[in-house]
Each structure stands twice: as C-alpha cells, then as structure tokens.
Amino acid sequence: MRNFVLFLLMLTQTKWLSTMADKFDVPERFKSNEESVFEEFNDLAEQYQPVDLSQGAPDFNPPLKLRSAMSKIMFSGDSALNQYTRDYGHPRLVNAIGKYYSKLLNRILDPYNNIFITVGATEALFLSLQTHTNPGDEWIIIEPYYDPYVKMVKDALGVTRFIALKPNKLNGTITSDDWTFDRQELTNLFNVNTKGIIVNTPNNPIGKIFTLDELTFIADLAKKWDTLVIFDEVYQFLTFNNKKHIRIATLPGMFERTISIGSGGKAFSATGWRLGWVYGGAKILSNLRALQTNVVMSVPTPIQEAFAIIFEDELRNFGKSNSYITSFNKLVESKKNYIIKSLTELGMNVIVPDGGYFVVANWTTLAHEANITKKTTGDLDTEFIKWMIKNVKVFGFPFSSFFDKNDKYIGEGGIRFTYVKKEKTLKNAIELISKWGS
Ligand SMILES: Cc1ncc(COP(=O)(O)O)c(C=O)c1O
C-alpha cells in the first residue's frame, strides 16, 4: 500500500514537472530562433581574442557632430528632451528626415505620414512584417539574405519562399554585379498568396547594388501581383566603383507599395544608438502604428534629437565634401580597396562589392592548413571559421549562413569580413592571415 501511494505521488510529480517544463519553455514557433553555432563562435572568440571582422559594427567613433549634439542635449536643461516623445517619430527628426528624403526621392514627403522612426532598422523590419503578415502569407526572400528576415517572417506566421542570386561566371575577377537572379524562377515564385518581396540593396553580404533593370523587373511583378516590397537600404550611402543606389520607391507606381528602411547606425557609424527610419505611402506606414506603441512606445528622445541635428547638418551640406555621408563613403571605399587588394594578394578570391560593409572571400586556399576536407559537423565554412578563430586569430562570418538549407552549397566556400574598421585593425587581420597563406 505504501509503495502504491509513493508510486501515485511520483506520477503526479512527474506530470507536474512536465507541465512546469512546458510552461517554462520558449513557445514552439520561436524555437528555431535559437542559434547554437554562433554561440559557439562567440565562446571561442572570448577564449582566443581574435581580430573581429565578423560583425558589421565599426571600431571607431561616430562623427564628432553627432556626439557633440548628444552632449549638448544632455546639458541643455530642456527637460522635455528627457521624456517620451511622439510614438511614430520625434517631430524634429521626422521633419529633418522628411526634407532629406524629399530631396533624394524628388518628391515632397509629409513628415508625419510618410516617415516613421524605429529602434534601428531591425525594429522597422519587425514592425513591417508583423503588421503586414496573415498566417500563410508568402514572402519572397532573395539569397544571400540578412538572416533575421527568415526568422521574422516565421515569427509573423508567414511562409518564406527563396530565390538565390548566383554568379554568372566562375573565373576571373568576380564582382557583386556578376551575381544575379533567374528571371523565370522569380516570376514562378509570385502567386496569389505572395504578400511581398524583401529586397536588400546594397546587399549584405556580397555588396550587390541592384540595377535599374533588375529593380524594374521586380517592381513589375510586385504590381502585377499587387504585393508589397520591403526595401532594406541600410547601406544606401556606401556605394563604390561609381555605382548608384536606386530606390525602388522612385519607380512608377511603387511608392505606395514600398516600405523603405534606413539605419542611423549604419549611416553614421553608431550601431549602438539603435535608430532606424522608414519612408513610404501613408497607408502602409499607418499599419506600423498598430504595434509601435505596444512594442517600444517611442524611440529614445535624446537619440532622435541628436539624429535630427545631424540630418539638418547633412541637409545644409548636401553633396558637399563636409557632409559626413559623402566623406564617409570615400573613407569606406578606401578601406574596401585595401582589404580586397590584400586578400587577393594572399591568394583568396573575393567577390568585389559595389557597396555596403562587407566582402566575401573564398577560404578554400587555406583548407589544407585547416585540414577540412569533408563535412564533419555543420557546414564547411562553419568548421573553417572555428579553426580560423583558434589558429589564425581572425574572426569572420560563414557565407553559407546567408542561404536557406537547400542553397547552402552556394555559400560554403566563402567567409564574410567587414572592412568598416580602423586601418590598424584591418592591417592586423591581413598580417595574421598572411602567416597562413599558401
Ligand atoms: C541588411 C541589414 N538590414 C538591417 C540591419 C539592422 O540594422 P540596425 O542595426 O539599424 O538595426 C542590418 C545589420 O547588420 C543589415 O545588415
């Protein structure tokens, strides 16, 4: 009898424990968001202290004008700058960004209805997908992609459909321009369930700048199927080799269906300040309001005020050499040229970027050093990066992680490095890699 009671007690406790475990678990739909391999990279990086070219964050300061604007705000005595501001964007900032983009788009924007301020481009992507996705809606994502797109579509209960950019040649100098999509394949992806397509130009990681012809093709499909376009242009101010960034919202019939996203972090070397913006048609931007108040209420007021000041300064210096945007573009282009020349001299073929923060290099010339000849666990580039952190003491990002599982083979030979770093950091990385060069 005593054993029977104990048995019953055990049963109820096991049931209780399992319910506890379920209640304490992350919900099913978020489980695939947990990334083990990156945690492993970070643990290794903590241990081996490599030169870190893995993340798109500068290791130098934002412009002095931005920092001094912030320090003035803090000591201005204007107490309102320490309190909540308008949920959808601080008036001074939406006015400044509205004027700035009115110039870029050659169209007058209404600052209160065509501009929306977010916590980084990340929150802009999150709001755009959450407020425009019904369960089962399909989003077309172009590979290689910024990986939160996939998770955010899934979190919004949408369905991802992929199309990969592929190089149209394999030998000689390959530039990001040589990577393109198959037009028939893209045409076939659009259907009645398509809610939209996400276009990232200049692209992370390969630096491709979509051409007018490509964007017109995408725009025509979006209009034919009456879909949205999320246009991620966080690297819009970094364009090289005389290439021009084209905004899809400027093509006929596209403004009202495009959510264009920018990043103060990427534009002004201040990724930790977490400021982003959106411009687009009043109807789609008003949809973002459905969540903003419940998610963050408003973006920090002093940060918005400081960005308003720098945008006003950019407006005064539009296109001139004392514009930060203009001079930073030149500086980054020289960093890009340095790393490309150095990696190429070390025998690593690169995809020459036309814009953005990154270069993808082929690591297979070092494969014999790393003794990576077959799949061990995970993707080949993942294995290589672990080896590289430990032995070369340089940290890059696996190119295959920008592809869906069926297309990972396209990225497996590549490693992504950022060049938006101090000259000293880049030199250091190149010296370390050169010790292993073949
Ligand atoms: C393509 C792309 N979109 C969006 C973001 C996020 O930008 P933010 O730091 O402003 O949230 C990044 C950051 O690396 C990015 O590469």
The ligand as an SDF file (V2000), in Angstrom:
LIG
                    3D

 16 16  0  0  0  0  0  0  0  0999 V2000
   20.8080   44.2300  -44.3720 C   0  0  0  0  0  0  0  0  0  0  0  0
   20.6140   44.6970  -42.9740 C   0  0  0  0  0  0  0  0  0  0  0  0
   19.4100   45.1570  -42.5950 N   0  0  0  0  0  0  0  0  0  0  0  0
   19.1820   45.5920  -41.3430 C   0  0  0  0  0  0  0  0  0  0  0  0
   20.1860   45.5750  -40.3940 C   0  0  0  0  0  0  0  0  0  0  0  0
   19.8950   46.0540  -38.9920 C   0  0  0  0  0  0  0  0  0  0  0  0
   20.2500   47.3990  -38.8450 O   0  0  0  0  0  0  0  0  0  0  0  0
   20.1460   48.1340  -37.4340 P   0  0  0  0  0  0  0  0  0  0  0  0
   21.4540   47.9570  -36.7360 O   0  0  0  0  0  0  0  0  0  0  0  0
   19.8650   49.5770  -37.7620 O   0  0  0  0  0  0  0  0  0  0  0  0
   19.0150   47.5200  -36.6890 O   0  0  0  0  0  0  0  0  0  0  0  0
   21.4590   45.0800  -40.7380 C   0  0  0  0  0  0  0  0  0  0  0  0
   22.5190   44.9950  -39.7220 C   0  0  0  0  0  0  0  0  0  0  0  0
   23.5700   44.4330  -39.9070 O   0  0  0  0  0  0  0  0  0  0  0  0
   21.6650   44.6440  -42.0540 C   0  0  0  0  0  0  0  0  0  0  0  0
   22.8580   44.1720  -42.4560 O   0  0  0  0  0  0  0  0  0  0  0  0
  1  2  1  0
  2  3  1  0
  2 15  2  0
  3  4  2  0
  4  5  1  0
  5  6  1  0
  5 12  2  0
  6  7  1  0
  7  8  1  0
  8  9  2  0
  8 10  1  0
  8 11  1  0
 12 13  1  0
 12 15  1  0
 13 14  2  0
 15 16  1  0
M  END
$$$$
